[in-house]
Amino acid sequence: MVKEELIQRSPLRVLERSLQGGIGAGKINVIASPKGVGKTAVLVHLATDQLFQGRHVVHVSFSAKTDHIISWYEDIFKEIAMKRDLADALEVHDDIIRNRVIMNFSQRGLSAEQFLQSLEAMIVQGGFAAKLVVVDGYDFDQGHPESIAAIRAFAEEHEIAFWFSASTEPNELTTDRGVPKRLERYDDHIDVLIALTPAGDHVLLHLLKENGNYPRIDMELKLDSRSLLIVSE
């Protein structure tokens, strides 16, 4: 399969149709689940899909090390290339690596202003014109709604989609709108909220919030827990 056909047949086209605003340019989007369910896999699959389309991606990690992030990208790429019989896989791999930057931060003592200054230096001043920033490992318990509000303003100004992962507890209490309690104070600043729920050999994606609405519906997508890929129903 050639790369262009792979892009068109990607299940992430279903995600874009499900979310009326596509991947959410200018918005804060959050993937929430307990640890180990597949949040990072979803973020990396989203990023890899954009890389296949020749777009720039910034992956922000708040983990102490980033080696595992690179491994995630390699594993996801290999699975896609193998399952879709991607032609010239090695050449495509080398092309997309050039469009990806991984940035590592410690959340302790980091202000939203400092974080955004670093992103602006890379994306605007450095000419790395990313329209997708994925943020892995941000601790919402220790974070502040004002920081997410500042990031959302930055996203709107530069028309960038931000996708965060958020760790929740199994069977965590939710608000009457279905938002996990630990994210309640961020609700005003989150545009899209998707929850992951294990279900046997796959993981279901539930759309909890979309642009002010709280549909709480199962999406026509799931995460294959073996291949780590998002697949259509």
C-alpha positions in Angstrom: 0.0 0.0 0.0 1.3 3.4 -0.9 1.4 6.1 1.8 -1.4 8.2 0.3 -3.8 5.3 0.4 -2.8 4.4 3.9 -3.7 7.9 5.0 -7.1 7.8 3.4 -7.9 4.4 4.9 -6.7 5.2 8.4 -9.3 4.7 11.1 -8.3 8.2 12.3 -10.4 9.6 9.4 -13.3 8.2 11.4 -12.1 10.1 14.5 -11.9 13.3 12.4 -15.5 12.8 11.2 -16.7 11.9 14.7 -15.1 15.1 16.1 -16.7 17.8 13.9 -13.6 20.0 14.3 -11.2 17.3 13.2 -8.2 16.8 15.5 -9.1 20.1 17.2 -7.0 22.9 15.9 -6.9 25.7 18.6 -8.4 23.4 21.2 -7.5 21.3 24.3 -8.2 17.7 23.8 -7.8 15.1 26.5 -7.5 11.2 26.5 -8.3 10.0 30.0 -7.9 6.5 31.5 -6.2 4.6 34.4 -2.5 3.9 33.9 -1.6 1.2 31.5 -4.8 1.3 29.4 -3.4 2.9 26.3 -3.3 6.7 26.5 0.2 7.0 25.2 -0.5 4.6 22.3 -3.5 6.8 21.3 -1.4 9.9 21.4 1.5 8.4 19.4 -1.0 7.0 16.8 -2.5 10.5 16.4 1.0 11.9 16.0 2.1 9.3 13.6 -1.0 9.8 11.4 -0.1 13.5 11.2 3.5 12.6 10.4 2.4 10.4 7.5 0.7 13.4 6.1 3.9 15.4 6.1 3.0 17.6 9.0 5.2 18.6 11.9 4.5 17.2 15.4 5.9 18.2 18.8 5.7 15.5 21.5 6.0 16.9 25.0 6.9 14.4 27.8 6.8 15.2 31.5 8.4 11.8 32.3 12.0 11.7 33.7 13.2 9.9 30.6 12.1 9.9 26.9 13.6 6.6 25.7 10.2 4.9 26.0 8.6 7.6 23.9 10.9 6.8 21.0 10.1 3.1 21.4 6.4 3.8 21.3 6.8 5.6 17.9 9.0 2.8 16.5 6.5 0.1 17.6 3.4 2.0 16.3 5.1 2.7 12.9 6.2 -1.0 12.6 2.6 -2.2 13.3 1.1 0.2 10.7 3.7 -0.6 8.1 3.3 -4.3 8.6 -0.5 -4.4 8.8 -1.0 -2.1 5.8 1.9 -3.5 3.8 3.4 -0.1 3.4 5.6 0.3 0.4 9.1 1.9 0.9 8.6 1.7 4.7 12.2 2.6 5.5 12.1 5.7 3.3 8.8 6.8 4.8 10.2 6.2 8.3 13.2 8.4 7.7 11.0 11.1 6.2 8.6 11.3 9.2 11.3 11.3 11.8 12.5 14.6 10.5 9.1 16.1 11.2 9.0 15.0 14.9 10.5 16.8 17.9 10.4 15.4 21.4 10.6 17.9 24.2 11.1 16.9 27.8 10.1 19.0 30.9 9.9 18.6 34.6 6.5 19.8 35.8 7.9 20.8 39.2 8.5 24.6 39.2 7.6 25.0 35.6 5.2 27.9 34.8 2.8 27.9 31.9 4.7 31.0 30.6 8.0 29.1 30.6 6.4 26.1 28.9 4.8 28.2 26.2 8.0 30.3 25.7 9.8 27.0 24.9 7.1 25.9 22.5 7.1 29.3 20.8 10.8 29.2 20.4 10.6 25.9 18.6 7.4 26.3 16.6 7.3 30.0 15.8 10.8 31.4 16.1 12.5 28.1 15.1 10.3 27.6 12.1 9.1 24.1 13.1 5.6 24.7 12.0 3.8 22.0 14.1 0.0 22.0 14.1 -0.2 19.2 16.6 1.3 19.0 20.1 0.8 15.9 22.2 1.5 16.2 25.9 2.2 13.0 27.8 2.6 12.6 31.5 1.1 15.9 32.7 -0.1 15.6 36.2 -3.5 17.3 36.4 -3.6 16.8 40.2 -0.6 19.0 40.6 -1.4 21.3 37.7 -3.6 24.4 37.6 -6.6 25.3 35.5 -5.0 28.7 34.8 -2.1 26.9 33.1 -4.4 24.9 30.8 -6.3 28.1 30.0 -3.0 29.8 29.0 -2.1 26.8 26.8 -5.6 26.9 25.2 -5.1 30.6 24.4 -1.7 29.8 22.8 -3.4 27.0 20.8 -6.1 29.4 19.5 -3.5 32.0 18.6 -1.4 29.6 16.6 -4.1 27.2 15.4 -2.5 24.3 17.1 -4.2 21.1 18.4 -3.1 20.1 21.8 -3.8 16.4 22.9 -3.1 15.6 26.5 -3.1 12.3 28.4 -4.8 12.3 31.8 -4.4 9.5 34.4 -7.6 8.6 36.3 -8.3 5.9 38.9 -10.3 2.8 38.1 -14.0 3.4 38.8 -13.3 7.1 39.6 -16.3 9.1 40.5 -17.6 11.5 37.9 -19.6 14.6 37.8 -23.2 14.5 36.7 -21.9 15.3 33.2 -19.7 12.3 33.2 -16.4 14.1 33.7 -13.9 12.4 36.0 -13.7 14.2 39.3 -10.0 15.0 39.1 -10.7 16.8 35.8 -13.7 18.7 37.0 -11.8 21.9 37.8 -10.4 21.9 34.2 -13.8 21.3 32.6 -14.2 24.9 31.3 -10.9 24.7 29.4 -11.2 21.2 27.8 -12.9 21.1 24.4 -12.8 17.3 23.8 -12.6 14.6 26.4 -12.3 10.9 25.5 -12.2 8.1 28.0 -10.6 4.7 27.4 -12.2 1.6 28.9 -10.7 -1.9 28.8 -13.0 -4.5 27.2 -11.4 -7.9 26.7 -8.8 -7.8 23.9 -9.5 -4.2 23.0 -10.1 -0.8 24.6 -13.3 1.2 23.9 -13.2 4.9 23.2 -16.0 6.9 24.9 -16.7 10.5 23.8 -17.5 12.3 27.1 -17.3 15.9 25.9 -17.2 17.7 22.6 -17.2 21.5 22.3 -19.6 22.2 25.2 -21.7 19.1 24.8 -21.6 16.0 26.9 -22.8 13.1 24.7 -21.2 10.2 26.7 -21.3 7.9 23.7 -19.2 5.0 22.5 -17.2 6.0 19.4 -17.0 3.9 16.3 -13.4 3.2 17.2 -11.5 1.0 19.6 -7.9 0.4 20.5 -6.5 -3.0 19.8 -4.6 -3.9 23.0 -2.2 -6.2 21.1 -1.2 -4.0 18.2 -1.7 -0.7 20.1 -3.5 0.6 17.0 -6.8 2.5 16.8 -9.1 0.5 14.6 -12.6 1.0 13.3 -15.5 -1.0 14.6 
